[in-house]
Amino acid sequence: MDATTTGKTVYAQLTADDQQLGISNLEFELGSRDDVSAVADRMAGQASRSLLLHTENLEPAIYNRSAFLDAVSQLARTHAQARIWILLQDPREVVHSGHRLIELSRRLSTAIQIRRPSQEYRHFHESLLLADNGGYLHRKNPNRYEGVANFNDPGKVADWKKYFMEVWERSEPDAEIKRLYL
């Protein structure tokens, strides 16, 4: 923080590099693809137990990049009890585009699982990433890169996680994605 000559408090530009999962409790706004990608990479890279992702189509500009995929792979390989669970609304595009997260889930199927929400939950069109029990990245409109993130808000994460688990328990692996494994 810097104080200006007018007496107002001015906050320095907040970046994902400043944030620590489970420590930094400050909700901040995201406004670009680079912002969203940086937060997703940082959260995935710092997670030690879980990543829960709810997405329309695995948003390739965010989740099909080497930095994110490397962090997910590291989490799955380093932490034996890690779980990376993905609720994918529309698998058609992912199946046809060859998304690398699908391939990674094939190789690390114990840790990375992908399901399609049951019909009763397909009305939820927001993008959500939850890291461990503290961090979240939330975008109300998955077609835009505007959203909010916080690296340490266990209360909000618990609320989102409750919804995620409700949907997860009523979901099953998607037939199109299962065919990829054959």
C-alpha positions as CSV (number, residue, x, y, z in Angstrom):
1,M,0.0,0.0,0.0
2,D,1.2,3.5,-0.8
3,A,-0.3,6.7,0.7
4,T,-0.8,9.4,-1.8
5,T,-0.3,13.1,-1.2
6,T,-4.1,13.6,-1.0
7,G,-4.3,11.2,2.0
8,K,-6.1,8.4,0.1
9,T,-4.8,4.9,0.4
10,V,-3.8,3.4,-2.9
11,Y,-3.4,-0.3,-3.3
12,A,-0.6,-1.7,-5.5
13,Q,-1.6,-3.7,-8.5
14,L,-2.6,-7.2,-7.2
15,T,-1.3,-10.2,-9.1
16,A,-1.6,-13.9,-8.7
17,D,2.1,-14.0,-7.9
18,D,1.3,-12.1,-4.6
19,Q,-1.1,-14.8,-3.4
20,Q,-0.5,-17.9,-1.2
21,L,-3.1,-20.6,-1.0
22,G,-4.5,-20.9,2.5
23,I,-2.9,-17.6,3.5
24,S,-3.8,-14.7,1.3
25,N,-7.4,-13.7,2.2
26,L,-8.3,-11.0,-0.2
27,E,-11.0,-11.3,-2.9
28,F,-9.8,-9.6,-6.0
29,E,-11.3,-9.0,-9.4
30,L,-10.1,-10.5,-12.6
31,G,-10.6,-8.8,-16.0
32,S,-8.6,-10.6,-18.6
33,R,-7.7,-14.1,-19.9
34,D,-4.1,-13.6,-18.6
35,D,-5.5,-12.7,-15.1
36,V,-7.7,-15.8,-15.0
37,S,-5.0,-18.1,-16.4
38,A,-2.4,-16.8,-13.9
39,V,-4.8,-17.5,-11.0
40,A,-5.7,-20.9,-12.2
41,D,-2.0,-21.8,-12.7
42,R,-1.1,-20.5,-9.2
43,M,-4.0,-22.2,-7.4
44,A,-3.3,-25.5,-9.2
45,G,0.4,-25.2,-8.5
46,Q,-0.1,-24.6,-4.8
47,A,-2.9,-27.1,-4.2
48,S,-1.9,-30.2,-2.1
49,R,-5.2,-32.0,-1.8
50,S,-7.8,-31.2,-4.3
51,L,-8.9,-29.2,-7.3
52,L,-12.6,-29.1,-8.1
53,L,-13.5,-27.6,-11.5
54,H,-16.9,-26.8,-12.9
55,T,-16.7,-25.7,-16.5
56,E,-18.7,-25.5,-19.7
57,N,-16.1,-26.9,-22.1
58,L,-12.7,-27.1,-20.3
59,E,-12.0,-23.6,-21.6
60,P,-8.9,-24.3,-23.7
61,A,-7.5,-20.8,-23.2
62,I,-7.2,-21.5,-19.5
63,Y,-7.2,-25.2,-18.9
64,N,-5.4,-26.6,-22.0
65,R,-2.1,-24.7,-21.4
66,S,1.1,-26.3,-20.3
67,A,1.5,-24.3,-17.1
68,F,-1.9,-25.4,-15.8
69,L,-1.5,-29.0,-17.1
70,D,1.9,-29.3,-15.5
71,A,0.5,-28.1,-12.1
72,V,-2.4,-30.6,-12.3
73,S,0.0,-33.4,-13.2
74,Q,2.3,-32.5,-10.4
75,L,-0.6,-32.5,-7.9
76,A,-1.8,-35.9,-9.1
77,R,1.7,-37.5,-9.1
78,T,3.0,-35.9,-5.9
79,H,0.1,-36.3,-3.5
80,A,-1.2,-39.8,-3.3
81,Q,-4.6,-38.8,-2.0
82,A,-5.1,-35.9,-4.3
83,R,-8.3,-35.6,-6.3
84,I,-8.9,-33.5,-9.3
85,W,-12.6,-33.7,-10.1
86,I,-14.1,-32.0,-13.1
87,L,-17.7,-31.4,-13.9
88,L,-17.9,-30.8,-17.6
89,Q,-21.2,-29.4,-19.0
90,D,-20.6,-29.9,-22.7
91,P,-18.0,-32.6,-23.6
92,R,-18.6,-32.5,-27.4
93,E,-16.1,-29.7,-28.2
94,V,-13.6,-31.2,-25.8
95,V,-13.8,-34.7,-27.4
96,H,-13.3,-33.3,-30.9
97,S,-10.6,-30.9,-30.1
98,G,-8.2,-33.2,-28.3
99,H,-8.0,-31.3,-25.1
100,R,-4.8,-32.3,-23.2
101,L,-6.5,-32.4,-19.8
102,I,-8.6,-35.3,-21.2
103,E,-5.5,-37.2,-22.1
104,L,-3.9,-36.4,-18.7
105,S,-7.1,-37.8,-17.0
106,R,-6.7,-41.0,-19.0
107,R,-3.1,-41.5,-17.7
108,L,-3.9,-40.4,-14.1
109,S,-7.4,-41.8,-13.8
110,T,-7.1,-42.5,-10.1
111,A,-6.6,-38.8,-9.3
112,I,-8.3,-37.1,-12.2
113,Q,-12.0,-37.9,-12.9
114,I,-14.4,-36.1,-15.2
115,R,-18.2,-36.3,-15.0
116,R,-21.1,-34.6,-16.7
117,P,-23.7,-33.1,-14.4
118,S,-27.1,-34.8,-14.5
119,Q,-29.9,-33.0,-16.4
120,E,-31.2,-31.3,-13.2
121,Y,-27.9,-29.4,-12.8
122,R,-27.2,-28.4,-16.4
123,H,-28.7,-24.9,-15.8
124,F,-25.6,-23.8,-13.9
125,H,-23.4,-22.1,-16.5
126,E,-20.8,-20.5,-14.3
127,S,-17.1,-21.4,-14.2
128,L,-15.7,-22.4,-10.8
129,L,-12.3,-23.7,-9.6
130,L,-11.8,-24.6,-6.0
131,A,-8.3,-25.4,-4.6
132,D,-8.0,-27.4,-1.4
133,N,-10.4,-25.9,1.2
134,G,-9.4,-22.3,0.7
135,G,-9.0,-20.9,-2.8
136,Y,-11.6,-20.2,-5.4
137,L,-11.8,-18.7,-8.9
138,H,-15.3,-17.8,-9.9
139,R,-16.7,-16.4,-13.2
140,K,-20.4,-15.9,-13.6
141,N,-20.2,-15.9,-17.3
142,P,-17.8,-18.5,-18.7
143,N,-17.7,-16.7,-22.1
144,R,-16.0,-13.7,-20.4
145,Y,-12.8,-13.4,-18.5
146,E,-14.3,-11.3,-15.7
147,G,-14.4,-12.9,-12.3
148,V,-13.2,-12.9,-8.7
149,A,-10.7,-15.0,-6.9
150,N,-9.5,-15.5,-3.3
151,F,-6.7,-17.8,-2.1
152,N,-8.0,-18.2,1.4
153,D,-11.8,-18.0,2.0
154,P,-12.7,-21.3,3.6
155,G,-16.3,-20.2,4.3
156,K,-17.0,-19.4,0.7
157,V,-15.2,-22.4,-0.6
158,A,-17.2,-24.6,1.8
159,D,-20.4,-23.2,0.3
160,W,-19.3,-23.8,-3.3
161,K,-17.9,-27.2,-2.4
162,K,-21.2,-28.3,-0.9
163,Y,-22.9,-27.5,-4.2
164,F,-20.2,-29.1,-6.2
165,M,-20.4,-32.3,-4.2
166,E,-24.1,-32.4,-4.5
167,V,-23.8,-32.2,-8.3
168,W,-20.8,-34.7,-8.4
169,E,-22.8,-37.3,-6.4
170,R,-25.6,-37.2,-9.0
171,S,-23.3,-37.2,-12.0
172,E,-21.7,-40.0,-14.0
173,P,-18.9,-40.3,-16.4
174,D,-20.0,-39.0,-19.8
175,A,-20.4,-41.6,-22.6
176,E,-18.4,-39.5,-25.1
177,I,-15.4,-39.1,-22.8
178,K,-15.6,-42.7,-21.8
179,R,-15.3,-43.7,-25.5
180,L,-12.0,-41.9,-25.6
181,Y,-10.6,-44.3,-23.0
182,L,-11.4,-47.4,-25.2
